[in-house]
């Protein structure tokens, strides 16, 4: 029996110049400490071993769990950034175990 590949969620972000870029959702999580949800994104089509800038935002998912560009808010608090970076690093460390 073939293992089913999970569907990769994608989102289009528009930068300050109005240029659109497609991103893949790396993962989402909710912080009890800040009572907010976060979404981490990587540019679409990058290779697994390629160095990329991970984009992180506060987001309010729709009822169906979907995220839209307008639902994303920048993370402006340094302590909040540190918490998000810690979660990301834990995720990346764990992911290395599956190679």
DSSP file (Angstrom, degrees, kcal/mol; ACC not computed):
  #  RESIDUE AA STRUCTURE BP1 BP2  ACC     N-H-->O    O-->H-N    N-H-->O    O-->H-N    TCO  KAPPA ALPHA  PHI   PSI    X-CA   Y-CA   Z-CA
    1    1 A X              0   0    0      0, 0.0     2,-0.2     0, 0.0     0, 0.0   0.000 360.0 360.0 360.0 126.1    0.0    0.0    0.0
    2    2 A X        -     0   0    0      1,-0.1     2,-0.4     0, 0.0     0, 0.0  -0.465 360.0-117.8 -73.8 139.7    1.5    3.3   -1.1
    3    3 A X        -     0   0    0     -2,-0.2     2,-0.3     1,-0.1    -1,-0.1  -0.638  29.9-123.3 -78.2 130.6    1.9    6.0    1.6
    4    4 A X        -     0   0    0     -2,-0.4     2,-0.4     1,-0.1    -1,-0.1  -0.574  19.3-130.1 -78.2 131.7   -0.2    9.0    0.8
    5    5 A X        -     0   0    0     -2,-0.3     2,-0.1     1,-0.1    -1,-0.1  -0.651  25.6-117.0 -79.6 133.2    1.7   12.3    0.6
    6    6 A X        -     0   0    0     -2,-0.4     2,-0.2     1,-0.1    -1,-0.1  -0.407  33.8-103.9 -67.8 147.2    0.2   15.1    2.7
    7    7 A X        -     0   0    0     -2,-0.1     2,-0.6     1,-0.1    -1,-0.1  -0.531  32.4-129.6 -71.4 134.6   -1.0   18.1    0.7
    8    8 A X        -     0   0    0     -2,-0.2     2,-0.3    -3,-0.1    18,-0.1  -0.768  18.2-138.0 -89.0 121.7    1.4   21.0    1.0
    9    9 A X        -     0   0    0     -2,-0.6    16,-2.8    16,-0.3     2,-0.3  -0.584  22.8-167.8 -78.0 139.8   -0.3   24.2    1.9
   10   10 A X  E     -A   24   0A   0     -2,-0.3     2,-0.3    14,-0.2    14,-0.2  -0.922   9.4-170.9-128.7 154.3    0.8   27.3    0.0
   11   11 A X  E     -A   23   0A   0     12,-2.6    12,-3.0    -2,-0.3     2,-0.5  -0.997  19.6-132.3-144.2 142.4    0.2   31.0    0.5
   12   12 A X  E     -A   22   0A   0     -2,-0.3     2,-0.4    10,-0.2    10,-0.2  -0.847  22.0-163.3 -97.2 126.9    1.0   34.0   -1.7
   13   13 A X  E     -A   21   0A   0      8,-2.9     8,-2.3    -2,-0.5     2,-0.5  -0.865   7.9-149.0-107.8 144.6    2.7   36.9    0.0
   14   14 A X  E     -A   20   0A   0     -2,-0.4     6,-0.2     6,-0.2     5,-0.0  -0.961  16.9-147.7-112.9 123.7    2.9   40.4   -1.4
   15   15 A X    >   -     0   0    0      4,-2.6     3,-2.2    -2,-0.5     6,-0.0  -0.164  36.9 -86.5 -83.5-177.9    6.0   42.4   -0.5
   16   16 A X  T 3  S+     0   0    0      1,-0.3    -1,-0.1     2,-0.1    -2,-0.0   0.694 128.5  55.3 -63.8 -18.5    6.2   46.2    0.0
   17   17 A X  T 3  S-     0   0    0      2,-0.1    -1,-0.3     0, 0.0     3,-0.1   0.421 119.6-108.4 -91.3   0.2    6.9   46.6   -3.7
   18   18 A X  S <  S+     0   0    0     -3,-2.2     2,-0.3     1,-0.3    -2,-0.1   0.533  71.7 144.3  84.9   5.6    3.7   44.8   -4.6
   19   19 A X        -     0   0    0      1,-0.0    -4,-2.6    -5,-0.0     2,-0.3  -0.608  42.6-137.6 -80.7 138.5    5.6   41.7   -5.9
   20   20 A X  E     -A   14   0A   0     -2,-0.3     2,-0.4    -6,-0.2    -6,-0.2  -0.748  21.3-178.9 -96.5 142.9    3.9   38.4   -5.2
   21   21 A X  E     -A   13   0A   0     -8,-2.3    -8,-2.9    -2,-0.3     2,-0.4  -0.998  23.3-129.6-140.0 138.8    5.9   35.3   -4.1
   22   22 A X  E     -A   12   0A   0     -2,-0.4    22,-2.4   -10,-0.2     2,-0.3  -0.750  27.4-172.9 -91.5 131.6    4.5   31.8   -3.4
   23   23 A X  E     -AB  11  43A   0    -12,-3.0   -12,-2.6    -2,-0.4     2,-0.4  -0.913  18.5-134.6-122.4 149.0    5.5   30.2    0.0
   24   24 A X  E     -AB  10  42A   0     18,-3.2    18,-2.4    -2,-0.3     2,-0.6  -0.829  29.2-114.0 -98.6 141.8    4.9   26.8    1.4
   25   25 A X  E     - B   0  41A   0    -16,-2.8   -16,-0.3    -2,-0.4    16,-0.2  -0.658  26.9-172.5 -76.4 117.6    3.7   26.4    4.9
   26   26 A X  E     -     0   0A   0     14,-3.0     2,-0.3    -2,-0.6    -1,-0.2   0.959  63.1 -50.0 -73.4 -54.9    6.4   24.8    7.0
   27   27 A X  E     - B   0  40A   0     13,-1.1    13,-2.5    -3,-0.1    -1,-0.3  -0.956  47.0-136.2-170.1 166.5    4.2   24.4   10.0
   28   28 A X  E     + B   0  39A   0     -2,-0.3     2,-0.3    11,-0.2    11,-0.2  -0.908  22.5 174.4-125.5 156.7    1.8   26.3   12.3
   29   29 A X  E     - B   0  38A   0      9,-1.9     9,-3.1    -2,-0.3     2,-0.4  -0.986  24.9-127.9-156.9 161.5    1.5   26.2   16.1
   30   30 A X  E     - B   0  37A   0     -2,-0.3     2,-0.6     7,-0.2     7,-0.2  -0.942  16.4-146.7-114.5 134.5   -0.3   27.9   18.9
   31   31 A X  E  >> - B   0  36A   0      5,-3.1     4,-1.3    -2,-0.4     5,-1.2  -0.893   7.5-167.0-101.6 120.0    1.4   29.5   21.9
   32   32 A X  T  45S+     0   0    0     -2,-0.6    -1,-0.2     2,-0.2     5,-0.0   0.877  89.9  60.0 -66.7 -37.1   -0.5   29.2   25.2
   33   33 A X  T  45S+     0   0    0      1,-0.2    -1,-0.2    -3,-0.1    -2,-0.0   0.902 121.3  22.7 -59.0 -44.0    1.9   31.8   26.7
   34   34 A X  T  45S-     0   0    0      2,-0.2    -1,-0.2    46,-0.1    -2,-0.2   0.498  98.6-132.9-100.8  -6.1    1.0   34.5   24.1
   35   35 A X  T  <5 +     0   0    0     -4,-1.3     2,-0.3     1,-0.2    -3,-0.2   0.904  67.6 116.3  50.8  47.5   -2.4   33.0   23.3
   36   36 A X  E   < -B   31   0A   0     -5,-1.2    -5,-3.1    24,-0.0     2,-0.3  -0.950  62.7-126.7-138.4 157.1   -1.7   33.5   19.6
   37   37 A X  E     -BC  30  59A   0     22,-0.5    22,-2.4    -2,-0.3     2,-0.3  -0.811  24.6-159.7-102.9 149.8   -1.2   31.2   16.5
   38   38 A X  E     -BC  29  58A   0     -9,-3.1    -9,-1.9    -2,-0.3     2,-0.4  -0.934   6.8-158.0-130.0 150.8    1.9   31.4   14.4
   39   39 A X  E     -BC  28  57A   0     18,-2.4    18,-2.2    -2,-0.3     2,-0.5  -0.996   5.0-157.4-129.7 135.5    2.7   30.3   10.8
   40   40 A X  E     -BC  27  56A   0    -13,-2.5   -14,-3.0    -2,-0.4   -13,-1.1  -0.961  15.8-170.8-116.6 130.6    6.2   29.6    9.5
   41   41 A X  E     -BC  25  55A   0     14,-3.2    14,-2.7    -2,-0.5     2,-0.3  -0.877  13.2-166.8-124.5 148.6    6.7   29.8    5.7
   42   42 A X  E     -B   24   0A   0    -18,-2.4   -18,-3.2    -2,-0.3    12,-0.1  -0.966  41.2 -90.7-128.4 149.5    9.5   28.9    3.3
   43   43 A X  E >   -B   23   0A   0     10,-0.4     3,-1.0    -2,-0.3   -20,-0.3  -0.276  53.6-100.3 -57.1 143.1    9.8   30.0   -0.4
   44   44 A X  T 3  S+     0   0    0    -22,-2.4    -1,-0.1     1,-0.2   -22,-0.1  -0.344  99.1  20.4 -65.7 143.4    8.2   27.5   -2.7
   45   45 A X  T 3  S+     0   0    0      1,-0.2    -1,-0.2    -3,-0.1     2,-0.2   0.599  80.0 147.6  80.9  13.6   10.4   25.0   -4.6
   46   46 A X    <   -     0   0    0     -3,-1.0    -1,-0.2     1,-0.1     2,-0.1  -0.543  50.4-112.0 -81.2 150.1   13.5   25.2   -2.4
   47   47 A X    >   -     0   0    0     -2,-0.2     3,-1.4     1,-0.1    -1,-0.1  -0.427  27.3-112.5 -75.6 155.6   15.6   22.0   -2.1
   48   48 A X  T 3  S+     0   0    0      1,-0.3    -1,-0.1    -2,-0.1    -2,-0.1   0.833 116.5  41.3 -60.3 -35.0   15.7   20.3    1.3
   49   49 A X  T 3  S+     0   0    0      2,-0.1    -1,-0.3     0, 0.0     2,-0.2   0.388  90.7 113.2 -95.5   5.0   19.3   21.2    2.0
   50   50 A X  S <  S-     0   0    0     -3,-1.4     2,-0.4     1,-0.1    -4,-0.0  -0.543  71.4-119.1 -79.4 140.0   19.1   24.7    0.6
   51   51 A X        +     0   0    0     -2,-0.2     2,-0.3     2,-0.0    -4,-0.1  -0.663  44.7 167.4 -77.5 127.4   19.6   27.6    3.0
   52   52 A X        -     0   0    0     -2,-0.4     2,-0.6    -6,-0.1   -10,-0.0  -0.951  40.8-109.9-138.2 158.1   16.5   29.8    3.1
   53   53 A X        -     0   0    0     -2,-0.3     2,-0.5     2,-0.0   -10,-0.4  -0.808  33.4-142.1 -86.1 122.0   15.0   32.6    5.2
   54   54 A X        -     0   0    0     -2,-0.6     2,-0.4   -12,-0.1   -12,-0.2  -0.732  11.1-143.8 -84.6 129.2   12.0   31.2    7.1
   55   55 A X  E     -C   41   0A   0    -14,-2.7   -14,-3.2    -2,-0.5     2,-0.4  -0.791  17.3-168.7 -92.5 135.0    9.2   33.8    7.3
   56   56 A X  E     +C   40   0A   0     -2,-0.4    19,-0.5   -16,-0.2     2,-0.3  -0.986  10.3 167.4-128.9 137.2    7.2   33.8   10.6
   57   57 A X  E     -C   39   0A   0    -18,-2.2   -18,-2.4    -2,-0.4     2,-0.4  -0.961  38.7-113.7-141.4 156.8    4.0   35.6   11.3
   58   58 A X  E     -CD  38  73A   0     15,-2.9    15,-2.9    -2,-0.3     2,-0.4  -0.763  47.3-175.3 -80.7 137.9    1.2   35.8   13.8
   59   59 A X  E     -CD  37  72A   0    -22,-2.4     2,-0.6    -2,-0.4   -22,-0.5  -0.993  32.7-149.2-142.9 152.9   -1.9   34.5   12.1
   60   60 A X        -     0   0    0     11,-1.0     8,-0.2    -2,-0.4    -2,-0.0  -0.903  30.7-143.9-115.1  98.4   -5.6   34.1   12.7
   61   61 A X        -     0   0    0     -2,-0.6     6,-0.2     6,-0.1     5,-0.1  -0.248  17.7-111.3 -64.6 150.8   -6.7   31.1   10.7
   62   62 A X    >   -     0   0    0      4,-2.8     3,-2.2     1,-0.1    -1,-0.1  -0.161  42.6 -89.7 -66.7 172.0  -10.2   31.1    9.1
   63   63 A X  T 3  S+     0   0    0      1,-0.3    -1,-0.1     2,-0.1    -2,-0.1   0.844 131.5  52.1 -53.7 -35.7  -12.8   28.7   10.4
   64   64 A X  T 3  S-     0   0    0      2,-0.1    -1,-0.3     1,-0.1     3,-0.1   0.410 120.9-108.6 -85.7   3.8  -11.6   26.0    8.0
   65   65 A X  S <  S+     0   0    0     -3,-2.2    -2,-0.1     1,-0.3     2,-0.1   0.396  74.1 138.4  88.1  -3.6   -8.0   26.4    9.2
   66   66 A X        -     0   0    0     -5,-0.1    -4,-2.8     1,-0.0     2,-0.4  -0.436  43.3-143.7 -75.3 149.5   -6.9   28.2    6.0
   67   67 A X        -     0   0    0     -6,-0.2     2,-0.3    -2,-0.1    -6,-0.1  -0.919  12.5-165.7-112.9 141.5   -4.5   31.2    6.2
   68   68 A X    >   -     0   0    0     -2,-0.4     3,-1.9    -8,-0.2     4,-0.4  -0.887  34.8-110.2-122.2 156.2   -4.7   34.2    3.8
   69   69 A X  G >  S+     0   0    0     -2,-0.3     3,-1.6     1,-0.3    -1,-0.1   0.873 118.3  55.7 -52.1 -41.8   -2.2   36.9    3.3
   70   70 A X  G 3  S+     0   0    0      1,-0.3    -1,-0.3    -3,-0.0    -3,-0.0   0.663  99.1  62.0 -68.2 -15.8   -4.4   39.5    5.0
   71   71 A X  G <  S+     0   0    0     -3,-1.9   -11,-1.0   -12,-0.0     2,-0.4   0.519  85.0  96.6 -86.0  -5.7   -4.6   37.3    8.1
   72   72 A X  E <   -D   59   0A   0     -3,-1.6     2,-0.4    -4,-0.4   -13,-0.2  -0.698  51.5-174.2 -93.0 135.0   -0.8   37.5    8.7
   73   73 A X  E     -D   58   0A   0    -15,-2.9   -15,-2.9    -2,-0.4    -2,-0.0  -0.974  28.8-108.0-126.3 141.2    0.6   40.0   11.2
   74   74 A X        -     0   0    0     -2,-0.4     2,-0.7   -17,-0.2   -17,-0.1  -0.307  27.5-121.0 -66.1 150.3    4.3   40.8   11.8
   75   75 A X        +     0   0    0    -19,-0.5    -1,-0.1     1,-0.1   -19,-0.1  -0.839  39.2 166.6 -90.9 116.6    5.9   39.6   15.1
   76   76 A X        +     0   0    0     -2,-0.7     2,-0.5     5,-0.0    -1,-0.1   0.556  43.5  91.5-111.4 -10.5    7.2   42.8   16.7
   77   77 A X     >  -     0   0    0      1,-0.1     4,-2.4     2,-0.0     5,-0.2  -0.765  64.5-147.0 -92.6 127.6    8.0   41.7   20.2
   78   78 A X  H  > S+     0   0    0     -2,-0.5     4,-2.3     1,-0.2     5,-0.1   0.883 100.0  50.6 -60.3 -41.0   11.6   40.5   20.8
   79   79 A X  H  > S+     0   0    0      1,-0.2     4,-1.9     2,-0.2    -1,-0.2   0.889 110.4  50.5 -65.2 -37.9   10.5   37.9   23.5
   80   80 A X  H  > S+     0   0    0      2,-0.2     4,-2.4     1,-0.2    -2,-0.2   0.911 109.1  51.4 -65.2 -42.5    7.9   36.6   21.1
   81   81 A X  H  X S+     0   0    0     -4,-2.4     4,-2.8     1,-0.2     5,-0.2   0.917 108.2  52.3 -58.6 -44.3   10.5   36.3   18.3
   82   82 A X  H  X S+     0   0    0     -4,-2.3     4,-2.1     1,-0.2    -1,-0.2   0.902 109.5  48.9 -60.0 -42.1   12.8   34.3   20.7
   83   83 A X  H  X S+     0   0    0     -4,-1.9     4,-2.1     2,-0.2    -1,-0.2   0.920 112.2  48.1 -63.8 -44.1   10.0   31.9   21.5
   84   84 A X  H  X S+     0   0    0     -4,-2.4     4,-2.5     1,-0.2    -2,-0.2   0.906 111.3  50.6 -64.0 -42.2    9.2   31.4   17.8
   85   85 A X  H  X S+     0   0    0     -4,-2.8     4,-2.8     1,-0.2    -1,-0.2   0.887 109.0  52.1 -62.5 -38.8   12.9   30.8   17.0
   86   86 A X  H  X S+     0   0    0     -4,-2.1     4,-2.2    -5,-0.2    -2,-0.2   0.915 110.5  47.3 -64.1 -43.0   13.1   28.3   19.8
   87   87 A X  H  X S+     0   0    0     -4,-2.1     4,-2.4     2,-0.2    -2,-0.2   0.918 113.1  49.8 -63.6 -43.0   10.1   26.4   18.4
   88   88 A X  H  X S+     0   0    0     -4,-2.5     4,-2.8     2,-0.2    -2,-0.2   0.931 110.3  49.2 -61.5 -46.5   11.6   26.5   14.9
   89   89 A X  H  X S+     0   0    0     -4,-2.8     4,-2.5     1,-0.2    -1,-0.2   0.890 111.1  50.0 -62.3 -39.2   15.0   25.2   16.0
   90   90 A X  H  X S+     0   0    0     -4,-2.2     4,-2.5     2,-0.2    -1,-0.2   0.922 111.4  49.6 -62.9 -43.8   13.3   22.4   17.9
   91   91 A X  H  X S+     0   0    0     -4,-2.4     4,-2.5     1,-0.2    -2,-0.2   0.926 112.6  46.5 -60.2 -46.4   11.3   21.5   14.8
   92   92 A X  H  X S+     0   0    0     -4,-2.8     4,-1.5     2,-0.2    -2,-0.2   0.887 112.0  50.7 -66.6 -39.0   14.5   21.6   12.6
   93   93 A X  H  X S+     0   0    0     -4,-2.5     4,-0.6    -5,-0.2    -1,-0.2   0.926 113.4  45.3 -63.2 -44.4   16.4   19.5   15.1
   94   94 A X  H >< S+     0   0    0     -4,-2.5     3,-1.3     1,-0.2     4,-0.3   0.895 108.6  56.9 -65.1 -40.0   13.6   16.9   15.2
   95   95 A X  H >< S+     0   0    0     -4,-2.5     3,-1.6     1,-0.3    -1,-0.2   0.831  96.9  63.2 -62.2 -32.8   13.3   16.9   11.4
   96   96 A X  H >< S+     0   0    0     -4,-1.5     3,-1.1     1,-0.3    -1,-0.3   0.763  92.4  65.7 -64.3 -24.1   16.9   15.9   11.1
   97   97 A X  T << S+     0   0    0     -3,-1.3    -1,-0.3    -4,-0.6    -2,-0.2   0.670  94.9  58.6 -70.4 -16.7   16.1   12.7   12.9
   98   98 A X  T <         0   0    0     -3,-1.6    -1,-0.2    -4,-0.3    -2,-0.2   0.424 360.0 360.0 -95.7   1.0   13.9   11.6    9.9
   99   99 A X    <         0   0    0     -3,-1.1    -1,-0.2    -4,-0.2    -2,-0.1   0.495 360.0 360.0 -77.4 360.0   16.6   11.7    7.3
